[in-house]
Amino acid sequence: MQHKIKEIIQASVDTKQRLLNDPVLMGTIEKVTEVITNAFANGNKVLFCGNGGSAADAQHLAAEFSGRFYTDRDPLPSEALHCNSSYMTAVANDYGYDVVYSRMIKGMGKPGDVLVGLSTSGNSVNIINAMEQSRKIGMINVVLSGEGGGKLRTMCDYLINVPSNDTPRIQESHIMVGHIICELVESELFKK
């Protein structure tokens, strides 16, 4: 069993090493950090959406902004769009699950806000619809996906496509990338 444990850890390390060695992805992470920093500095918000484990990651990263990361500081306006279960179940029941995020964005999104969609496949229909609605409003679209990027690849302003096709390894890297962005945004906005 320890051999299998080591294999899994090594697969995670290897994915992160490929990410580390990709200058395009490093540049995109840097640019997304700047975009989110500027959005907060200009009074805009950052919204997150995902499904399953990616919803959990979306909620985790939104909490790092709205709560705190390293620094005792004012909260930053950030939310994961799936957290209102009454809204989610009502809209899914009345209109369909494919529009649960796009409908919410239509109601609360503003030009200059940032939407971060997490989808390991890049093909989640409700995330695709959210990106389309976000674009109509004039929001900035960021996608965290797996290697191919799926359909979301062409629907975003910034694509962070983790170089893997293995869902757990992709999600582990999404959290790492999200933590990097949170740390750098917080550091930039709350310089001591």
C-alpha positions as CSV (number, residue, x, y, z in Angstrom):
1,M,0.0,0.0,0.0
2,Q,2.8,2.4,0.8
3,H,4.1,2.0,-2.8
4,K,0.7,3.1,-4.1
5,I,0.6,6.1,-1.7
6,K,4.0,7.2,-3.0
7,E,2.9,6.8,-6.6
8,I,-0.1,9.1,-5.9
9,I,2.1,11.7,-4.2
10,Q,4.6,11.5,-7.0
11,A,1.8,12.0,-9.6
12,S,0.8,15.2,-7.8
13,V,4.4,16.4,-7.6
14,D,4.9,15.6,-11.3
15,T,1.8,17.6,-12.3
16,K,2.9,20.6,-10.3
17,Q,6.4,20.3,-11.8
18,R,4.9,20.5,-15.3
19,L,3.0,23.6,-14.2
20,L,6.1,25.1,-12.7
21,N,8.1,24.5,-15.9
22,D,5.4,26.1,-18.2
23,P,6.3,29.8,-18.8
24,V,2.9,30.5,-20.4
25,L,1.0,29.2,-17.4
26,M,3.3,31.1,-15.0
27,G,2.6,34.3,-17.0
28,T,-1.1,33.7,-16.9
29,I,-1.1,33.1,-13.1
30,E,0.8,36.4,-12.8
31,K,-1.7,38.2,-15.1
32,V,-4.8,36.8,-13.2
33,T,-3.2,38.0,-10.0
34,E,-3.0,41.5,-11.4
35,V,-6.5,41.4,-12.8
36,I,-8.0,40.3,-9.5
37,T,-5.9,42.9,-7.6
38,N,-7.1,45.6,-9.9
39,A,-10.8,44.5,-9.7
40,F,-10.7,44.6,-5.9
41,A,-8.9,48.0,-5.9
42,N,-11.6,49.4,-8.2
43,G,-14.4,48.3,-6.0
44,N,-15.4,45.2,-8.0
45,K,-16.0,41.6,-6.7
46,V,-14.7,38.2,-7.6
47,L,-17.3,35.4,-8.1
48,F,-16.4,31.7,-8.2
49,C,-18.4,28.7,-9.6
50,G,-17.8,25.0,-10.0
51,N,-19.4,21.6,-9.6
52,G,-18.7,18.9,-7.1
53,G,-15.1,19.1,-5.9
54,S,-14.6,22.2,-8.0
55,A,-17.5,23.8,-6.1
56,A,-15.8,23.0,-2.8
57,D,-12.6,24.6,-4.3
58,A,-14.6,27.6,-5.4
59,Q,-16.0,28.1,-1.9
60,H,-12.6,27.6,-0.4
61,L,-10.9,30.3,-2.5
62,A,-13.8,32.7,-2.1
63,A,-13.4,32.4,1.6
64,E,-9.7,33.2,1.4
65,F,-10.6,36.6,-0.1
66,S,-13.8,37.4,1.9
67,G,-12.2,36.1,5.2
68,R,-8.5,36.3,5.3
69,F,-5.4,34.5,4.0
70,Y,-2.3,35.5,6.0
71,T,-3.2,39.0,7.0
72,D,-5.6,40.5,9.4
73,R,-7.4,42.9,7.0
74,D,-10.7,44.1,5.7
75,P,-12.7,41.5,3.8
76,L,-12.6,41.5,0.0
77,P,-16.0,41.1,-1.9
78,S,-15.9,37.5,-3.1
79,E,-18.4,34.7,-3.1
80,A,-18.9,31.1,-4.4
81,L,-22.2,31.2,-6.4
82,H,-23.5,27.8,-5.2
83,C,-23.7,28.6,-1.5
84,N,-27.4,29.6,-1.4
85,S,-29.0,26.2,-1.5
86,S,-32.5,27.6,-1.6
87,Y,-31.7,29.6,-4.8
88,M,-29.8,26.6,-6.3
89,T,-32.6,24.1,-5.8
90,A,-35.3,26.5,-6.8
91,V,-33.6,27.6,-10.1
92,A,-32.5,24.0,-10.9
93,N,-36.1,22.8,-10.4
94,D,-37.8,25.7,-12.2
95,Y,-35.3,26.4,-15.0
96,G,-32.7,23.6,-15.0
97,Y,-29.3,23.1,-13.5
98,D,-27.6,24.5,-16.7
99,V,-28.6,28.0,-15.8
100,V,-28.0,28.1,-12.0
101,Y,-24.9,30.2,-12.3
102,S,-25.7,32.3,-15.4
103,R,-29.0,33.5,-13.8
104,M,-27.3,34.5,-10.6
105,I,-24.6,36.4,-12.6
106,K,-27.3,38.2,-14.6
107,G,-28.7,39.4,-11.3
108,M,-25.5,40.4,-9.5
109,G,-22.7,40.7,-12.0
110,K,-21.3,44.1,-12.9
111,P,-18.8,45.3,-15.5
112,G,-15.2,44.9,-14.2
113,D,-16.2,42.0,-11.8
114,V,-14.2,38.8,-12.2
115,L,-15.8,35.4,-12.7
116,V,-13.6,32.4,-11.9
117,G,-15.0,29.1,-13.3
118,L,-13.4,25.8,-12.1
119,S,-14.1,22.8,-14.4
120,T,-11.5,20.0,-14.7
121,S,-13.0,19.0,-18.1
122,G,-13.7,22.5,-19.2
123,N,-17.0,21.3,-20.5
124,S,-19.4,21.9,-17.7
125,V,-22.6,23.4,-19.3
126,N,-23.5,25.6,-16.3
127,I,-20.0,27.1,-16.2
128,I,-20.1,27.6,-20.0
129,N,-23.5,29.4,-19.6
130,A,-22.1,31.5,-16.8
131,M,-19.1,32.6,-18.9
132,E,-21.4,33.6,-21.8
133,Q,-23.6,35.7,-19.4
134,S,-20.5,37.2,-17.7
135,R,-19.1,38.2,-21.1
136,K,-22.4,40.0,-22.0
137,I,-22.2,42.0,-18.8
138,G,-18.5,43.0,-19.3
139,M,-17.0,40.9,-16.6
140,I,-13.6,39.4,-16.8
141,N,-13.6,35.6,-17.2
142,V,-11.0,33.3,-15.7
143,V,-11.1,29.5,-16.2
144,L,-9.2,26.9,-14.2
145,S,-9.4,23.6,-16.0
146,G,-7.4,20.5,-17.0
147,E,-4.9,20.2,-19.8
148,G,-7.2,20.6,-22.8
149,G,-9.4,23.4,-21.4
150,G,-12.4,21.9,-23.1
151,K,-15.1,24.3,-24.5
152,L,-14.2,26.9,-21.9
153,R,-10.8,27.3,-23.5
154,T,-12.3,29.8,-26.0
155,M,-14.7,31.4,-23.6
156,C,-12.4,33.1,-21.2
157,D,-10.0,36.0,-21.0
158,Y,-7.5,33.9,-19.0
159,L,-7.1,30.1,-19.0
160,I,-5.1,28.3,-16.4
161,N,-5.2,24.7,-17.8
162,V,-3.3,22.4,-15.4
163,P,-1.2,20.0,-17.5
164,S,-3.0,16.8,-16.5
165,N,-6.1,14.8,-17.4
166,D,-6.4,13.2,-13.9
167,T,-9.2,15.0,-12.0
168,P,-7.7,14.7,-8.5
169,R,-4.3,16.0,-9.7
170,I,-6.0,18.9,-11.5
171,Q,-8.0,19.8,-8.4
172,E,-4.9,19.7,-6.2
173,S,-3.2,22.1,-8.5
174,H,-6.3,24.4,-8.7
175,I,-6.1,24.8,-5.0
176,M,-2.4,25.5,-5.1
177,V,-2.8,28.0,-7.9
178,G,-5.7,29.6,-6.1
179,H,-3.7,29.9,-2.9
180,I,-0.8,31.5,-4.8
181,I,-3.2,34.1,-6.3
182,C,-4.9,34.8,-3.0
183,E,-1.5,35.3,-1.2
184,L,-0.2,37.6,-3.9
185,V,-3.4,39.7,-4.2
186,E,-3.6,40.1,-0.4
187,S,0.1,41.0,-0.2
188,E,-0.4,43.6,-3.0
189,L,-3.6,45.2,-1.6
190,F,-2.5,45.2,2.1
191,K,1.1,46.2,2.0
192,K,2.6,46.9,5.4
